[in-house]
Amino acid sequence: MPIIYWQDLPGNKYLKKLEPAMLNCSECTRRQIIRPIGKKRFEDRQTVYVTYDRSYVVSKIAIEILQSLEIKSLTELLKLMIAVWREYERGKSKAS
């Protein structure tokens, strides 16, 4: 089965949910059924393995957080991430 890199996916490349393995290993490969770039809608789909890695996580965060929320500066981003981290820690301590 062919192995492709996530950037070579057709269409929206950011549909895959983030997984810890994408950060903890040099590559995280998932089986997917896609219509390769250049194929028409009526042509058969193909089963491939898609490699996701740290660059996928970085790009997805950039698209979904920085662009979507129109974050304009590193300071603004850091303030948001500090608030997120504090909320996360509060939630963990309540669950314990």
All heavy atoms as an XYZ file, in Angstrom:
798
protein
N       0.836     -1.174      0.000
C       0.000      0.000      0.000
C       0.889      1.248      0.000
O       1.850      1.309      0.763
C      -0.873     -0.037      1.257
C      -2.156      0.703      1.086
S      -3.320      0.498      2.471
C      -3.372     -1.251      2.710
N       0.553      2.233     -0.797
C       1.383      3.442     -0.871
C       1.380      4.219      0.451
O       0.399      4.223      1.184
C       0.728      4.273     -1.968
C      -0.250      3.399     -2.647
C      -0.540      2.262     -1.740
N       2.489      4.889      0.724
C       2.607      5.769      1.887
C       2.795      7.182      1.358
O       3.656      7.423      0.507
C       3.814      5.381      2.763
C       3.639      3.958      3.297
C       3.978      6.371      3.908
C       4.841      3.439      4.062
N       1.958      8.115      1.828
C       2.086      9.504      1.409
C       2.227     10.385      2.642
O       1.858      9.993      3.742
C       0.911      9.977      0.523
C      -0.402      9.986      1.305
C       0.794      9.127     -0.730
C      -1.547     10.656      0.559
N       2.748     11.564      2.458
C       2.919     12.536      3.530
C       1.653     13.378      3.615
O       1.012     13.659      2.599
C       4.147     13.401      3.223
C       4.626     14.235      4.365
C       5.038     13.658      5.558
C       4.672     15.614      4.254
C       5.486     14.443      6.619
C       5.121     16.407      5.304
C       5.528     15.810      6.485
O       5.962     16.577      7.519
N       1.280     13.813      4.798
C       0.022     14.531      4.996
C      -0.131     15.745      4.086
O      -1.239     16.080      3.666
C      -0.159     14.927      6.466
C       0.769     15.988      6.947
C       1.996     15.815      7.512
C       0.566     17.397      6.890
N       2.571     17.015      7.818
C       1.706     18.012      7.450
C      -0.462     18.204      6.433
C       1.837     19.391      7.558
C      -0.329     19.572      6.540
C       0.807     20.152      7.099
N       0.977     16.415      3.747
C       0.888     17.604      2.877
C       0.481     17.240      1.451
O       0.058     18.113      0.699
C       2.210     18.350      2.871
C       2.480     19.049      4.182
C       3.804     19.790      4.203
O       4.768     19.366      3.577
N       3.854     20.889      4.934
N       0.585     15.968      1.089
C       0.216     15.529     -0.247
C      -1.237     15.087     -0.356
O      -1.670     14.639     -1.418
C       1.140     14.380     -0.696
C       2.595     14.814     -0.767
O       2.852     15.982     -1.148
O       3.476     14.008     -0.435
N      -1.998     15.219      0.720
C      -3.415     14.866      0.687
C      -4.187     15.856     -0.177
O      -3.894     17.048     -0.165
C      -4.008     14.897      2.103
C      -3.643     13.755      3.032
C      -4.120     14.070      4.446
C      -4.235     12.451      2.552
N      -5.187     15.376     -0.890
C      -6.047     16.293     -1.635
C      -7.040     16.957     -0.680
O      -7.320     16.438      0.402
C      -6.776     15.368     -2.610
C      -6.798     14.042     -1.921
C      -5.530     13.974     -1.119
N      -7.544     18.111     -1.034
C      -8.570     18.767     -0.229
C      -8.059     19.295      1.093
O      -6.886     19.643      1.228
N      -8.957     19.319      2.077
C      -8.631     19.842      3.399
C      -7.708     18.857      4.121
O      -8.121     17.771      4.493
C      -9.906     20.082      4.208
C      -9.636     20.745      5.539
O      -8.497     20.859      5.984
N     -10.701     21.183      6.187
N      -6.495     19.260      4.356
C      -5.491     18.390      4.962
C      -5.611     18.331      6.483
O      -4.952     17.549      7.137
C      -4.088     18.879      4.589
C      -3.831     18.816      3.102
C      -2.652     19.683      2.738
C      -2.345     19.743      1.278
N      -3.369     19.538      0.331
N      -6.459     19.162      7.068
C      -6.498     19.314      8.522
C      -7.714     18.669      9.177
O      -8.160     19.092     10.232
C      -6.421     20.805      8.880
C      -5.168     21.421      8.340
C      -5.186     22.216      7.200
C      -3.935     21.160      8.933
C      -4.023     22.750      6.679
C      -2.760     21.695      8.416
C      -2.823     22.485      7.297
O      -1.654     23.004      6.782
N      -8.234     17.609      8.596
C      -9.399     16.939      9.151
C      -9.037     15.921     10.229
O      -9.869     15.565     11.056
C     -10.199     16.257      8.035
C     -10.782     17.212      6.987
C     -11.450     16.423      5.871
C     -11.756     18.175      7.623
N      -7.817     15.448     10.231
C      -7.373     14.444     11.201
C      -7.222     15.080     12.571
O      -6.632     16.150     12.708
C      -6.036     13.855     10.740
C      -5.581     12.684     11.553
C      -6.359     11.468     11.168
C      -5.805     10.246     11.864
N      -6.790      9.214     11.960
N      -7.774     14.421     13.597
C      -7.625     14.919     14.962
C      -6.181     14.775     15.405
O      -5.469     13.863     14.973
C      -8.533     14.133     15.908
C      -9.998     14.412     15.708
C     -10.818     13.647     16.715
C     -12.295     13.914     16.482
N     -13.120     13.180     17.446
N      -5.757     15.661     16.272
C      -4.400     15.599     16.807
C      -4.275     14.404     17.741
O      -5.210     14.077     18.473
C      -4.068     16.892     17.552
C      -4.062     18.155     16.711
C      -3.764     19.370     17.584
C      -3.050     18.056     15.592
N      -3.114     13.764     17.687
C      -2.824     12.609     18.531
C      -1.437     12.791     19.136
O      -0.536     13.308     18.472
C      -2.835     11.331     17.705
C      -4.159     11.018     17.042
C      -4.081      9.776     16.166
O      -3.207      8.914     16.413
O      -4.885      9.676     15.239
N      -1.238     12.342     20.380
C       0.081     12.458     21.013
C       1.198     11.812     20.190
O       2.316     12.322     20.164
C      -0.085     11.748     22.352
C      -1.546     11.833     22.647
C      -2.224     11.782     21.294
N       0.898     10.738     19.489
C       1.920     10.049     18.695
C       2.527     10.951     17.633
O       3.671     10.761     17.233
C       1.338      8.794     18.047
N       1.777     11.955     17.208
C       2.295     12.878     16.197
C       3.467     13.687     16.746
O       4.307     14.146     15.995
C       1.184     13.803     15.701
C       0.106     13.094     14.945
S      -1.274     14.205     14.598
C      -2.397     13.110     13.746
N       3.515     13.858     18.054
C       4.612     14.590     18.693
C       5.705     13.671     19.214
O       6.862     14.061     19.288
C       4.088     15.420     19.872
C       3.149     16.559     19.547
C       2.632     17.180     20.834
C       3.838     17.594     18.688
N       5.335     12.467     19.607
C       6.253     11.583     20.304
C       7.061     10.647     19.419
O       7.930      9.951     19.910
C       5.489     10.758     21.345
C       4.865     11.645     22.400
O       5.405     12.696     22.725
N       3.730     11.246     22.917
N       6.759     10.595     18.170
C       7.540      9.741     17.282
C       7.864     10.532     16.017
O       7.279     11.559     15.752
C       6.793      8.459     16.940
S       5.242      8.710     16.050
N       8.814     10.037     15.275
C       9.205     10.766     14.070
C       8.097     10.737     13.021
O       8.014     11.598     12.170
C      10.496     10.197     13.492
O      10.313      8.838     13.158
N       7.247      9.727     13.106
C       6.103      9.704     12.196
C       4.955      8.915     12.795
O       5.138      8.013     13.591
C       6.488      9.144     10.841
C       7.064      7.752     10.884
C       7.530      7.287      9.525
O       8.227      8.054      8.854
O       7.166      6.180      9.170
N       3.774      9.285     12.436
C       2.547      8.641     12.885
C       1.766      8.329     11.612
O       1.308      9.241     10.931
C       1.781      9.595     13.791
S       0.238      8.951     14.400
N       1.645      7.071     11.268
C       1.023      6.689      9.999
C      -0.357      6.102     10.236
O      -0.534      5.257     11.099
C       1.912      5.677      9.250
O       3.209      6.244      9.092
C       1.365      5.355      7.884
N      -1.335      6.575      9.465
C      -2.713      6.118      9.576
C      -3.223      5.678      8.213
O      -2.938      6.312      7.192
C      -3.616      7.233     10.107
C      -3.238      7.695     11.497
C      -3.552      6.612     12.520
N      -3.157      7.009     13.842
C      -2.109      6.515     14.490
N      -1.350      5.611     13.930
N      -1.828      6.915     15.701
N      -4.016      4.614      8.213
C      -4.622      4.106      6.977
C      -5.826      4.973      6.635
O      -6.653      5.251      7.497
C      -5.060      2.661      7.209
C      -5.592      1.980      6.008
C      -5.854      0.500      6.361
N      -6.510     -0.146      5.282
C      -7.824     -0.367      5.216
N      -8.594     -0.001      6.209
N      -8.349     -0.962      4.184
N      -5.892      5.428      5.390
C      -7.007      6.256      4.939
C      -7.384      5.873      3.516
O      -6.559      5.363      2.757
C      -6.625      7.739      4.967
C      -6.500      8.295      6.357
C      -6.152      9.763      6.360
O      -5.194     10.142      7.001
N      -6.910     10.592      5.659
N      -8.628      6.158      3.186
C      -9.103      5.951      1.814
C      -9.300      7.336      1.208
O     -10.061      8.156      1.744
C     -10.405      5.146      1.789
C     -10.164      3.759      2.406
C     -10.935      5.022      0.366
C     -11.400      2.936      2.610
N      -8.589      7.608      0.134
C      -8.621      8.949     -0.470
C      -8.805      8.856     -1.981
O      -8.644      7.793     -2.582
C      -7.320      9.727     -0.181
C      -6.119      9.055     -0.856
C      -7.099      9.884      1.309
C      -4.893      9.928     -0.931
N      -9.129      9.977     -2.549
C      -9.109     10.119     -4.009
C      -7.858     10.919     -4.303
O      -7.755     12.087     -3.925
C     -10.342     10.864     -4.503
C     -10.413     10.955     -6.013
C     -11.686     11.626     -6.503
N     -12.877     10.880     -6.142
C     -13.759     11.245     -5.197
N     -13.576     12.352     -4.523
N     -14.814     10.520     -4.937
N      -6.849     10.303     -4.903
C      -5.583     11.014     -5.132
C      -5.762     12.298     -5.929
O      -6.693     12.431     -6.726
C      -4.750      9.998     -5.918
C      -5.343      8.670     -5.577
C      -6.817      8.933     -5.398
N      -4.848     13.236     -5.709
C      -4.851     14.499     -6.441
C      -4.828     14.212     -7.933
O      -4.092     13.353     -8.409
C      -3.638     15.365     -6.039
C      -3.788     15.790     -4.578
C      -3.477     16.582     -6.946
C      -2.608     16.535     -4.013
N      -5.651     14.919     -8.678
C      -5.697     14.746    -10.127
C      -6.772     13.774    -10.582
O      -7.069     13.691    -11.760
N      -7.388     13.047     -9.656
C      -8.449     12.096    -10.008
C      -9.796     12.803     -9.985
O     -10.043     13.697     -9.181
C      -8.484     10.919     -9.024
C      -7.227     10.081     -9.027
C      -7.162      9.227    -10.256
C      -5.945      8.306    -10.161
N      -5.835      7.423    -11.276
N     -10.683     12.384    -10.856
C     -12.026     12.965    -10.932
C     -12.915     12.371     -9.839
O     -12.643     11.285     -9.329
C     -12.656     12.672    -12.309
C     -11.814     13.130    -13.480
C     -11.790     14.623    -13.559
C     -11.004     15.043    -14.796
N     -10.467     16.357    -14.706
N     -13.994     13.066     -9.502
C     -14.900     12.608     -8.442
C     -15.441     11.206     -8.684
O     -15.673     10.460     -7.748
C     -16.076     13.570     -8.297
C     -15.699     14.882     -7.685
C     -16.959     15.717     -7.459
N     -16.603     17.051     -7.037
C     -16.584     17.449     -5.786
N     -16.905     16.614     -4.841
N     -16.247     18.678     -5.478
N     -15.673     10.845     -9.909
C     -16.270      9.547    -10.214
C     -15.239      8.414    -10.243
O     -15.607      7.254    -10.303
C     -17.036      9.598    -11.543
C     -16.177      9.982    -12.719
C     -15.434      9.034    -13.407
C     -16.112     11.314    -13.126
C     -14.644      9.399    -14.490
C     -15.324     11.687    -14.208
C     -14.588     10.723    -14.885
N     -13.960      8.746    -10.196
C     -12.928      7.711    -10.225
C     -12.775      7.066     -8.850
O     -13.098      7.661     -7.821
C     -11.600      8.304    -10.692
C     -11.646      8.752    -12.152
C     -10.301      9.228    -12.662
O      -9.517      8.379    -13.109
O     -10.062     10.441    -12.570
N     -12.284      5.837     -8.848
C     -12.148      5.069     -7.612
C     -11.214      5.730     -6.618
O     -10.236      6.378     -6.981
C     -11.612      3.666     -7.922
C     -12.644      2.804     -8.627
O     -13.848      3.090     -8.505
O     -12.238      1.836     -9.297
N     -11.549      5.514     -5.351
C     -10.688      5.966     -4.264
C      -9.589      4.926     -4.066
O      -9.692      3.809     -4.535
C     -11.497      6.141     -2.985
C     -12.477      7.285     -3.089
C     -13.370      7.351     -1.864
N     -14.205      8.523     -1.938
C     -14.011      9.609     -1.210
N     -13.036      9.668     -0.341
N     -14.799     10.640     -1.331
N      -8.574      5.310     -3.333
C      -7.412      4.464     -3.124
C      -7.108      4.403     -1.631
O      -7.211      5.402     -0.922
C      -6.224      5.063     -3.881
C      -4.937      4.347     -3.704
C      -3.796      5.055     -4.449
O      -3.939      6.175     -4.919
N      -2.672      4.400     -4.534
N      -6.742      3.227     -1.132
C      -6.334      3.083      0.255
C      -4.835      3.337      0.333
O      -4.054      2.750     -0.410
C      -6.654      1.673      0.786
O      -8.058      1.446      0.660
C      -6.255      1.534      2.242
N      -4.466      4.251      1.232
C      -3.050      4.619      1.401
C      -2.759      4.742      2.887
O      -3.667      4.810      3.718
C      -2.717      5.960      0.709
C      -2.924      5.889     -0.792
C      -3.514      7.109      1.307
N      -1.499      4.783      3.221
C      -1.066      5.146      4.568
C      -0.593      6.584      4.502
O       0.181      6.951      3.618
C       0.059      4.235      5.057
C      -0.445      2.876      5.483
C      -0.299      1.778      4.657
C      -1.085      2.708      6.706
C      -0.765      0.537      5.039
C      -1.555      1.471      7.089
C      -1.400      0.386      6.261
O      -1.871     -0.839      6.638
N      -1.101      7.408      5.425
C      -0.742      8.817      5.459
C       0.124      9.051      6.697
O      -0.251      8.668      7.807
C      -1.982      9.724      5.502
C      -1.579     11.195      5.509
C      -2.913      9.417      4.334
N       1.279      9.672      6.492
C       2.198      9.967      7.580
C       1.920     11.361      8.136
O       1.941     12.344      7.400
C       3.656      9.874      7.092
O       3.885      8.548      6.635
C       4.635     10.211      8.195
N       1.639     11.402      9.445
C       1.435     12.656     10.172
C       2.594     12.796     11.158
O       3.026     11.813     11.738
C       0.117     12.630     10.946
C      -1.095     12.569     10.051
C      -1.632     11.348      9.681
C      -1.679     13.727      9.575
C      -2.751     11.288      8.855
C      -2.795     13.683      8.753
C      -3.322     12.450      8.395
O      -4.413     12.402      7.579
N       3.077     14.007     11.355
C       4.191     14.220     12.272
C       4.036     15.564     12.985
O       2.983     16.183     12.929
C       5.533     14.121     11.544
C       5.663     15.127     10.412
O       4.780     16.007     10.266
O       6.644     15.046      9.664
N       5.086     15.982     13.641
C       5.057     17.238     14.399
C       4.690     18.431     13.506
O       3.985     19.341     13.949
C       6.422     17.459     15.049
C       6.462     18.640     15.971
C       7.834     18.762     16.642
N       7.837     19.791     17.636
C       7.464     19.631     18.897
N       7.096     18.453     19.325
N       7.469     20.653     19.733
N       5.122     18.429     12.259
C       4.795     19.553     11.376
C       3.292     19.640     11.116
O       2.753     20.728     10.916
C       5.573     19.478     10.061
O       5.098     18.432      9.255
N       2.596     18.488     11.141
C       1.135     18.502     11.009
C       0.511     19.211     12.212
O      -0.372     20.050     12.065
C       0.584     17.075     10.900
C      -0.929     17.034     10.842
C      -1.595     17.344      9.670
C      -1.685     16.712     11.960
C      -2.985     17.337      9.608
C      -3.070     16.698     11.917
C      -3.704     17.008     10.738
O      -5.078     16.996     10.679
N       0.994     18.879     13.404
C       0.470     19.499     14.631
C       0.681     21.011     14.582
O      -0.245     21.778     14.842
C       1.142     18.885     15.881
C       0.708     19.618     17.147
C       0.837     17.395     15.982
N       1.877     21.432     14.224
C       2.195     22.858     14.156
C       1.299     23.565     13.134
O       0.715     24.616     13.414
C       3.692     23.073     13.824
C       3.989     24.525     13.511
C       4.560     22.566     14.973
N       1.157     22.978     11.955
C       0.328     23.588     10.908
C      -1.135     23.642     11.300
O      -1.817     24.645     11.072
C       0.483     22.816      9.597
O       1.772     22.971      9.097
N      -1.629     22.563     11.911
C      -3.040     22.533     12.314
C      -3.314     23.584     13.388
O      -4.322     24.290     13.335
C      -3.424     21.146     12.808
C      -4.902     21.027     13.135
C      -5.301     19.591     13.381
C      -6.730     19.503     13.862
N      -7.640     18.969     12.883
N      -2.422     23.709     14.352
C      -2.589     24.734     15.387
C      -2.545     26.131     14.762
O      -3.340     27.003     15.115
C      -1.533     24.570     16.490
C      -1.842     23.310     17.309
C      -1.473     25.807     17.381
C      -0.765     22.919     18.288
N      -1.627     26.340     13.834
C      -1.527     27.644     13.171
C      -2.825     27.990     12.445
O      -3.321     29.120     12.554
C      -0.360     27.646     12.189
N      -3.393     27.022     11.756
C      -4.632     27.250     11.008
C      -5.809     27.430     11.953
O      -6.582     28.380     11.842
C      -4.923     26.069     10.049
C      -3.832     25.933      8.994
C      -6.310     26.174      9.426
C      -3.772     27.047      7.994
N      -5.974     26.495     12.899
C      -7.173     26.480     13.728
C      -7.160     27.503     14.867
O      -8.208     27.907     15.323
C      -7.417     25.081     14.280
C      -7.800     24.118     13.179
C      -8.283     22.780     13.700
O      -8.300     22.561     14.919
O      -8.649     21.950     12.853
N      -5.989     27.889     15.334
C      -5.952     28.845     16.435
C      -5.518     30.228     15.950
O      -6.248     31.199     16.080
C      -5.029     28.362     17.578
C      -5.631     27.093     18.216
C      -4.849     29.455     18.629
C      -4.791     26.473     19.284
N      -4.339     30.298     15.373
C      -3.811     31.614     15.002
C      -4.657     32.298     13.937
O      -5.033     33.464     14.101
C      -2.363     31.492     14.538
C      -1.384     30.916     15.572
C       0.022     30.850     14.985
C      -1.402     31.722     16.844
N      -4.968     31.600     12.861
C      -5.748     32.221     11.794
C      -7.213     32.382     12.177
O      -7.791     33.448     11.997
C      -5.627     31.426     10.497
C      -4.302     31.597      9.824
C      -4.220     30.861      8.499
O      -5.191     30.286      8.018
N      -3.039     30.873      7.904
N      -7.820     31.317     12.720
C      -9.249     31.367     13.050
C      -9.562     32.436     14.088
O     -10.578     33.117     14.000
C      -9.730     30.008     13.570
O      -9.611     29.035     12.557
N      -8.693     32.566     15.093
C      -8.935     33.543     16.156
C      -8.260     34.890     15.890
O      -8.334     35.792     16.711
C      -8.446     32.979     17.498
C      -9.166     31.715     17.964
C      -8.571     31.224     19.269
C     -10.662     31.954     18.108
N      -7.603     34.986     14.751
C      -6.930     36.219     14.334
C      -5.939     36.717     15.384
O      -5.919     37.901     15.732
C      -7.953     37.289     13.976
C      -8.855     36.879     12.819
C      -9.919     37.909     12.469
O      -9.960     38.988     13.093
O     -10.705     37.612     11.563
N      -5.127     35.786     15.891
C      -4.071     36.127     16.844
C      -3.018     36.934     16.090
O      -2.499     36.499     15.077
C      -3.439     34.856     17.455
C      -4.502     33.992     18.134
C      -2.303     35.207     18.392
C      -5.114     34.557     19.375
N      -2.713     38.111     16.606
C      -1.830     39.025     15.875
C      -0.402     39.093     16.405
O       0.479     39.619     15.747
C      -2.422     40.444     15.899
C      -3.797     40.545     15.297
C      -3.756     40.455     13.798
C      -5.100     40.774     13.198
N      -5.720     39.722     12.480
N      -0.162     38.565     17.619
C       1.184     38.681     18.174
C       1.511     37.478     19.048
O       0.610     36.778     19.529
C       1.320     39.958     19.007
O       0.553     39.841     20.195
N       2.776     37.291     19.256
C       3.235     36.218     20.135
C       2.738     36.465     21.559
O       2.328     35.534     22.250
C       4.767     36.119     20.097
C       5.394     35.042     20.971
C       4.859     33.656     20.613
C       6.915     35.076     20.836
N       2.730     37.709     21.992
C       2.246     38.050     23.332
C       0.785     37.638     23.498
O       0.411     37.036     24.504
C       2.408     39.566     23.589
O       3.780     39.907     23.447
C       1.914     39.951     24.963
N      -0.009     37.936     22.509
C      -1.433     37.575     22.546
C      -1.596     36.049     22.593
O      -2.407     35.528     23.366
C      -2.127     38.155     21.304
C      -3.623     38.047     21.308
C      -4.245     38.669     20.061
O      -3.561     39.397     19.308
O      -5.436     38.409     19.852
N      -0.812     35.347     21.807
C      -0.854     33.885     21.799
C      -0.434     33.320     23.150
O      -1.086     32.425     23.691
C       0.042     33.321     20.698
C       0.190     31.799     20.695
C      -1.151     31.115     20.434
C       1.231     31.378     19.674
N       0.647     33.842     23.712
C       1.137     33.335     24.994
C       0.130     33.580     26.120
O      -0.065     32.707     26.972
C       2.491     33.950     25.325
C       3.641     33.497     24.414
C       4.915     34.261     24.746
C       3.863     32.007     24.504
N      -0.511     34.722     26.126
C      -1.538     34.996     27.134
C      -2.676     33.977     27.025
O      -3.175     33.465     28.029
C      -2.091     36.416     26.974
C      -1.167     37.490     27.470
C      -1.795     38.858     27.267
C      -0.845     39.962     27.711
N      -1.431     41.295     27.471
N      -3.079     33.692     25.796
C      -4.133     32.708     25.570
C      -3.692     31.322     26.040
O      -4.429     30.626     26.747
C      -4.519     32.668     24.086
C      -5.550     31.612     23.689
C      -6.885     31.881     24.375
C      -5.703     31.576     22.176
N      -2.485     30.923     25.699
C      -1.985     29.594     26.073
C      -1.799     29.463     27.584
O      -2.051     28.399     28.150
C      -0.676     29.279     25.350
C      -0.842     29.022     23.852
S      -1.865     27.563     23.516
C      -3.392     28.285     22.999
N      -1.403     30.533     28.248
C      -1.286     30.514     29.715
C      -2.673     30.297     30.330
O      -2.843     29.479     31.243
C      -0.622     31.801     30.238
C       0.870     31.789     29.862
C      -0.811     31.947     31.744
C       1.574     33.124     30.074
N      -3.675     30.989     29.821
C      -5.040     30.810     30.317
C      -5.538     29.385     30.058
O      -6.171     28.770     30.922
C      -5.975     31.832     29.671
N      -5.231     28.865     28.884
C      -5.615     27.489     28.540
C      -4.946     26.510     29.492
O      -5.587     25.593     30.020
C      -5.251     27.165     27.068
C      -5.364     25.678     26.781
C      -6.125     27.964     26.111
N      -3.648     26.695     29.729
C      -2.907     25.797     30.612
C      -3.476     25.831     32.035
O      -3.664     24.793     32.673
C      -1.422     26.153     30.623
C      -0.647     25.181     31.458
C      -0.191     25.364     32.722
C      -0.280     23.856     31.086
N       0.443     24.232     33.164
C       0.404     23.290     32.188
C      -0.466     23.096     29.943
C       0.900     21.994     32.161
C       0.031     21.799     29.923
C       0.705     21.262     31.018
N      -3.781     27.014     32.526
C      -4.345     27.141     33.879
C      -5.704     26.446     33.971
O      -6.003     25.769     34.956
C      -4.448     28.613     34.270
C      -3.091     29.216     34.559
C      -3.186     30.657     34.987
N      -1.847     31.156     35.306
C      -1.475     32.415     35.167
N      -2.326     33.315     34.735
N      -0.245     32.774     35.463
N      -6.514     26.608     32.957
C      -7.821     25.938     32.928
C      -7.648     24.421     32.886
O      -8.346     23.682     33.581
C      -8.632     26.421     31.725
C     -10.014     25.845     31.640
C     -10.921     26.261     32.794
O     -10.715     27.334     33.374
O     -11.844     25.495     33.115
N      -6.712     23.971     32.103
C      -6.407     22.536     31.997
C      -5.959     21.986     33.355
O      -6.428     20.946     33.804
C      -5.317     22.340     30.935
C      -4.749     20.942     30.887
C      -5.487     19.888     30.367
C      -3.456     20.691     31.355
C      -4.951     18.605     30.322
C      -2.925     19.422     31.312
C      -3.672     18.384     30.795
O      -3.147     17.121     30.759
N      -5.056     22.692     34.029
C      -4.563     22.267     35.337
C      -5.685     22.257     36.378
O      -5.760     21.356     37.202
C      -3.420     23.182     35.814
C      -2.125     22.965     35.043
C      -1.522     21.597     35.313
O      -1.370     21.235     36.486
O      -1.208     20.890     34.334
N      -6.557     23.264     36.338
C      -7.701     23.325     37.244
C      -8.613     22.116     37.036
O      -9.072     21.496     37.989
C      -8.481     24.619     37.026
C      -8.674     25.432     38.253
C      -9.591     26.628     38.103
N      -9.677     27.278     36.818
C      -8.928     28.319     36.439
N      -8.027     28.816     37.267
N      -9.088     28.874     35.270
N      -8.844     21.782     35.772
C      -9.689     20.626     35.443
C      -9.077     19.317     35.914
O      -9.776     18.423     36.375
N      -7.752     19.211     35.789
C      -7.066     17.992     36.251
C      -7.165     17.850     37.761
O      -7.392     16.755     38.269
C      -5.592     18.018     35.853
C      -5.338     17.570     34.457
C      -3.888     17.433     34.047
C      -2.832     17.610     35.063
N      -1.472     17.558     34.554
N      -7.005     18.947     38.476
C      -7.038     18.878     39.941
C      -8.453     18.580     40.443
O      -8.618     17.897     41.447
C      -6.502     20.157     40.564
O      -7.332     21.250     40.273
N      -9.479     19.044     39.767
C     -10.869     18.737     40.148
C     -11.188     17.262     39.903
O     -11.956     16.676     40.633
C     -11.840     19.624     39.371
C     -11.840     21.059     39.811
C     -12.816     21.871     38.998
C     -12.760     23.329     39.385
N     -13.642     24.145     38.571
N     -10.587     16.688     38.837
C     -10.848     15.291     38.502
C     -10.166     14.332     39.477
O     -10.566     13.190     39.600
C     -10.387     15.008     37.078
N      -9.151     14.804     40.174
C      -8.410     13.931     41.106
C      -9.132     13.701     42.398
O      -9.939     14.317     42.864
C      -7.041     14.548     41.424
O      -6.302     14.668     40.246
